[in-house]
Amino acid sequence: MAKGMQDENSRTVDIIARLQDRLERGRGAEIRLVESILADPHFAAHAPIAQIAERAGVSEPTITRLARALGFPGTREMRFHLAQALAIGGAYLREPSAPPEDLPMTAQVVAKISSGAHAALDLMSMALAEIDLEPMARRISKASQILIYGTGGSSSFAAVELQNRLFRLGLHVTAHTDPQLQRMSASVLEPRAVVIGFSVSGQASSVTDAVNIGRQYGASALVVTSPNTPLAEAGDALLPLTFKEDGNLYKPSSTRYALLAAVDIIAMTTAQTIGPKVLEPLRRVRHSLASQNIRNPDLPIGD
């Protein structure tokens, strides 16, 4: 990470305010670029520079000049702070059309759940910006067996959902949510196996134990958890969970959306690593549903 990003003062940078200020002080192409960024900051934070320039109708050097005008060494730092702004205040950048207190109760609930989901996904996007999952995806794609572990509501749900995503790629995969089964199943693994462990807190002892047991027998381990936790230290590779609860005791945790994003990221990276070979098992799954009169190709496979 660049030194400028690590500087304590950089944490207080309000890039949204700086961009809004450039609307008043900029001209021509710069104003078009700023308007495009503010209209879709998530796209601007994560899309390739060429696509950002194309959408705004400007040249790529214009983006570099804007980054420097905003006080950043280059576009990488500007985009980092834009992703950070989304993670911290994304909900405020997606305000509902009326203030929540002026909405009916159901609409207030919808607005709060939706904004929480957006914020959770923005945090995940920032946390994973420089993570390379391809090496682990290759191991998953070639594994003789894949065991997925998760204990508790959200983590066990994620484990079962990832099993649901991977088996249809033709992979030999099983999810275990029972603590004893986690430890026992890990003890009979072999070196070509892969273990995937989920824990929001990183403190689930049975998942950490199972990961350590599996690695003891030569299995590779990918963990999806909070950084700097026992489970994070146990894995070969880490997909970091970054989340911030909003303190609303009536609302379920939005962390589930971050977990679902992690599941889909692992599944899609693995599918792309395997390549066209995944199409045949997917076709078979789709074909098997025809017996239930589920024939619409636009529907997701298996509900």
C-alpha positions as CSV (number, residue, x, y, z in Angstrom):
1,M,0.0,0.0,0.0
2,A,1.3,3.5,-0.9
3,K,2.9,5.5,1.9
4,G,0.4,8.3,1.4
5,M,-2.5,5.8,2.2
6,Q,-0.9,4.8,5.4
7,D,-0.3,8.3,6.6
8,E,-2.6,9.1,9.6
9,N,-3.8,12.4,8.0
10,S,-4.9,10.6,4.9
11,R,-7.7,8.9,6.8
12,T,-9.4,12.2,7.2
13,V,-9.5,13.0,3.4
14,D,-13.0,13.7,2.3
15,I,-12.7,12.9,-1.4
16,I,-16.5,13.5,-2.1
17,A,-16.2,17.1,-0.7
18,R,-13.1,17.6,-2.9
19,L,-14.9,16.4,-6.0
20,Q,-17.9,18.6,-5.3
21,D,-15.5,21.5,-4.9
22,R,-14.0,20.8,-8.3
23,L,-17.4,21.1,-9.9
24,E,-17.2,24.8,-8.9
25,R,-13.6,25.4,-9.9
26,G,-13.0,23.0,-12.8
27,R,-13.8,23.4,-16.4
28,G,-14.8,21.4,-19.5
29,A,-13.6,17.8,-19.5
30,E,-12.7,17.9,-15.8
31,I,-16.3,18.9,-14.9
32,R,-17.7,16.1,-17.1
33,L,-15.3,13.6,-15.4
34,V,-16.3,14.8,-11.9
35,E,-20.0,14.6,-12.7
36,S,-19.5,11.0,-14.0
37,I,-17.6,10.0,-10.8
38,L,-20.2,11.5,-8.5
39,A,-23.0,9.9,-10.5
40,D,-21.5,6.4,-10.0
41,P,-18.7,6.4,-7.4
42,H,-18.6,2.6,-7.1
43,F,-17.9,2.3,-10.9
44,A,-15.2,5.0,-10.7
45,A,-13.5,3.3,-7.7
46,H,-13.2,-0.1,-9.3
47,A,-13.5,0.1,-13.1
48,P,-10.4,0.2,-15.4
49,I,-9.2,3.8,-16.1
50,A,-10.0,3.4,-19.8
51,Q,-13.6,2.6,-19.0
52,I,-13.9,5.5,-16.6
53,A,-12.6,7.8,-19.3
54,E,-14.9,6.4,-22.0
55,R,-18.0,6.8,-19.8
56,A,-17.1,10.4,-19.0
57,G,-16.1,11.2,-22.5
58,V,-12.6,12.3,-21.5
59,S,-9.1,11.2,-22.1
60,E,-7.2,9.0,-19.6
61,P,-4.7,11.9,-18.9
62,T,-7.6,13.9,-17.7
63,I,-8.2,11.4,-14.9
64,T,-4.5,11.7,-13.9
65,R,-4.8,15.5,-13.9
66,L,-7.9,15.4,-11.7
67,A,-6.2,13.1,-9.2
68,R,-3.4,15.5,-8.8
69,A,-5.8,18.5,-8.6
70,L,-7.5,16.7,-5.7
71,G,-4.2,16.4,-3.9
72,F,-3.3,12.7,-4.7
73,P,0.0,11.5,-6.2
74,G,-1.9,9.5,-8.8
75,T,-5.1,7.8,-9.9
76,R,-4.5,4.7,-7.6
77,E,-4.6,6.9,-4.5
78,M,-7.6,8.7,-5.7
79,R,-9.5,5.5,-6.3
80,F,-8.4,4.1,-3.0
81,H,-10.0,7.1,-1.2
82,L,-13.1,6.9,-3.3
83,A,-13.5,3.2,-2.3
84,Q,-12.9,4.2,1.3
85,A,-15.5,6.9,1.1
86,L,-18.0,4.4,-0.3
87,A,-17.2,1.9,2.5
88,I,-17.6,4.5,5.3
89,G,-20.4,6.6,3.9
90,G,-21.9,4.7,1.0
91,A,-25.3,4.7,2.6
92,Y,-25.3,8.5,2.6
93,L,-24.5,8.6,-1.1
94,R,-27.6,6.5,-1.8
95,E,-30.2,8.5,0.2
96,P,-33.8,7.4,-0.3
97,S,-36.0,9.9,-2.1
98,A,-37.6,11.0,1.2
99,P,-36.0,11.1,4.7
100,P,-36.5,7.7,6.5
101,E,-38.6,9.3,9.2
102,D,-41.0,10.6,6.6
103,L,-41.5,7.2,5.1
104,P,-44.1,4.5,6.2
105,M,-42.6,1.9,8.5
106,T,-42.2,-0.8,5.7
107,A,-40.4,1.7,3.5
108,Q,-38.1,2.7,6.3
109,V,-37.2,-1.0,6.9
110,V,-36.6,-1.5,3.1
111,A,-34.4,1.7,3.1
112,K,-32.4,0.6,6.1
113,I,-31.8,-3.0,4.9
114,S,-30.9,-1.8,1.4
115,S,-28.4,0.8,2.6
116,G,-26.9,-1.7,5.0
117,A,-26.4,-4.2,2.2
118,H,-24.8,-1.5,0.0
119,A,-22.4,-0.5,2.8
120,A,-21.4,-4.1,3.4
121,L,-20.7,-4.7,-0.3
122,D,-18.7,-1.4,-0.5
123,L,-16.6,-2.5,2.4
124,M,-15.9,-5.8,0.8
125,S,-15.0,-4.2,-2.5
126,M,-12.4,-2.0,-0.7
127,A,-11.0,-4.9,1.3
128,L,-10.6,-7.1,-1.8
129,A,-9.3,-4.5,-4.2
130,E,-5.8,-6.0,-4.2
131,I,-6.5,-9.6,-3.3
132,D,-5.5,-12.2,-5.9
133,L,-7.7,-15.3,-5.4
134,E,-6.7,-17.0,-8.7
135,P,-4.0,-19.2,-7.1
136,M,-6.4,-20.6,-4.5
137,A,-9.1,-21.0,-7.2
138,R,-6.7,-23.2,-9.1
139,R,-6.2,-25.3,-6.1
140,I,-10.0,-25.6,-5.6
141,S,-10.5,-26.5,-9.2
142,K,-8.0,-29.3,-9.0
143,A,-8.9,-30.6,-5.5
144,S,-9.6,-34.2,-4.9
145,Q,-12.1,-33.1,-2.2
146,I,-13.3,-29.8,-0.9
147,L,-14.6,-29.5,2.7
148,I,-16.3,-26.3,3.7
149,Y,-16.8,-25.3,7.4
150,G,-19.0,-22.7,9.1
151,T,-20.5,-22.6,12.5
152,G,-23.3,-20.3,13.6
153,G,-26.1,-18.6,11.7
154,S,-24.3,-16.5,9.0
155,S,-21.1,-18.6,8.6
156,S,-23.0,-22.0,8.4
157,F,-25.3,-20.4,5.8
158,A,-22.3,-19.3,3.8
159,A,-20.7,-22.7,4.0
160,V,-23.8,-24.5,2.7
161,E,-24.3,-21.8,0.0
162,L,-20.8,-22.3,-1.3
163,Q,-21.3,-26.0,-1.5
164,N,-24.4,-25.3,-3.5
165,R,-22.3,-23.1,-5.9
166,L,-19.3,-25.4,-6.3
167,F,-21.0,-28.9,-6.7
168,R,-22.6,-27.7,-10.0
169,L,-19.2,-27.0,-11.4
170,G,-18.5,-30.7,-11.2
171,L,-16.4,-30.5,-8.0
172,H,-16.4,-33.0,-5.1
173,V,-17.5,-30.7,-2.2
174,T,-19.2,-31.1,1.2
175,A,-20.2,-28.5,3.8
176,H,-20.1,-29.3,7.5
177,T,-21.7,-27.1,10.2
178,D,-21.5,-29.6,13.1
179,P,-18.3,-28.9,15.1
180,Q,-17.4,-32.5,15.7
181,L,-18.0,-33.5,12.0
182,Q,-15.7,-30.6,11.1
183,R,-12.8,-31.9,13.2
184,M,-13.4,-35.6,12.2
185,S,-13.8,-34.9,8.4
186,A,-10.6,-32.8,8.4
187,S,-8.6,-35.7,10.0
188,V,-9.1,-38.0,7.0
189,L,-8.1,-35.5,4.3
190,E,-5.2,-36.0,1.9
191,P,-2.7,-33.5,0.4
192,R,-4.8,-32.7,-2.8
193,A,-7.8,-31.7,-0.7
194,V,-8.9,-28.1,0.1
195,V,-10.5,-26.8,3.2
196,I,-12.5,-23.5,3.2
197,G,-13.4,-22.0,6.6
198,F,-16.0,-19.3,7.3
199,S,-16.2,-17.3,10.5
200,V,-17.2,-13.7,10.9
201,S,-15.5,-13.3,14.2
202,G,-12.5,-15.6,13.4
203,Q,-13.0,-17.1,16.8
204,A,-15.0,-20.2,16.0
205,S,-12.7,-22.8,17.6
206,S,-14.1,-25.8,15.7
207,V,-13.5,-24.2,12.3
208,T,-10.0,-23.1,13.3
209,D,-9.3,-26.6,14.6
210,A,-10.6,-28.2,11.4
211,V,-8.5,-26.0,9.3
212,N,-5.4,-26.7,11.4
213,I,-6.1,-30.5,11.3
214,G,-6.6,-30.5,7.5
215,R,-3.4,-28.6,6.9
216,Q,-1.6,-31.0,9.2
217,Y,-2.4,-33.7,6.7
218,G,-1.3,-31.6,3.7
219,A,-4.6,-30.0,2.7
220,S,-4.7,-26.4,1.5
221,A,-6.8,-23.9,3.4
222,L,-8.7,-20.8,2.3
223,V,-10.3,-18.9,5.2
224,V,-13.0,-16.2,4.9
225,T,-12.9,-14.2,8.1
226,S,-11.8,-11.0,9.9
227,P,-8.1,-10.2,9.6
228,N,-5.8,-10.7,12.6
229,T,-7.9,-13.5,14.2
230,P,-7.0,-17.1,15.0
231,L,-8.8,-18.4,11.9
232,A,-7.1,-15.8,9.7
233,E,-3.7,-17.0,11.0
234,A,-4.6,-20.7,10.4
235,G,-5.2,-20.5,6.6
236,D,-2.9,-20.6,3.6
237,A,-4.9,-17.8,2.0
238,L,-7.2,-15.2,3.5
239,L,-10.3,-13.6,1.9
240,P,-10.7,-10.8,4.5
241,L,-14.1,-9.9,5.8
242,T,-14.4,-6.2,6.6
243,F,-17.7,-5.0,8.2
244,K,-19.1,-2.3,10.4
245,E,-22.3,-2.8,12.3
246,D,-24.7,0.1,12.6
247,G,-26.0,-0.6,16.1
248,N,-29.6,-1.0,15.1
249,L,-30.8,-3.8,17.4
250,Y,-33.9,-4.4,15.4
251,K,-32.1,-5.0,12.1
252,P,-30.3,-8.3,11.2
253,S,-26.6,-7.9,10.6
254,S,-25.7,-6.7,7.1
255,T,-22.5,-8.9,7.3
256,R,-24.5,-11.6,5.6
257,Y,-24.3,-9.7,2.4
258,A,-20.5,-9.5,2.7
259,L,-20.5,-13.3,3.2
260,L,-22.7,-13.9,0.2
261,A,-20.3,-11.7,-1.9
262,A,-17.4,-13.8,-0.7
263,V,-19.3,-17.0,-1.7
264,D,-20.0,-15.7,-5.2
265,I,-16.4,-14.3,-5.6
266,I,-15.0,-17.7,-4.8
267,A,-17.5,-19.6,-7.0
268,M,-17.0,-17.3,-10.0
269,T,-13.2,-17.2,-9.7
270,T,-13.2,-21.0,-9.6
271,A,-15.6,-21.3,-12.5
272,Q,-13.5,-19.0,-14.7
273,T,-10.3,-20.9,-13.7
274,I,-11.9,-24.2,-14.8
275,G,-13.1,-22.6,-18.0
276,P,-15.5,-24.1,-20.6
277,K,-15.5,-27.5,-18.8
278,V,-18.0,-26.1,-16.3
279,L,-20.6,-25.7,-19.0
280,E,-21.4,-29.4,-19.2
281,P,-22.3,-30.0,-15.5
282,L,-24.2,-26.7,-15.5
283,R,-26.1,-27.9,-18.6
284,R,-26.9,-31.2,-16.9
285,V,-28.2,-29.4,-13.8
286,R,-30.4,-27.2,-16.0
287,H,-31.6,-30.2,-17.9
288,S,-32.5,-32.1,-14.7
289,L,-34.9,-29.3,-13.7
290,A,-36.9,-29.7,-16.9
291,S,-38.7,-32.6,-15.2
292,Q,-40.1,-30.0,-12.8
293,N,-41.3,-27.9,-15.7
294,I,-38.6,-25.3,-14.8
295,R,-37.9,-24.4,-18.4
296,N,-37.3,-20.7,-18.4
297,P,-33.6,-20.2,-19.2
298,D,-33.7,-16.8,-17.5
299,L,-34.3,-18.3,-14.1
300,P,-31.3,-19.1,-11.8
301,I,-30.2,-22.7,-11.8
302,G,-31.8,-24.5,-8.9
303,D,-33.7,-21.6,-7.5
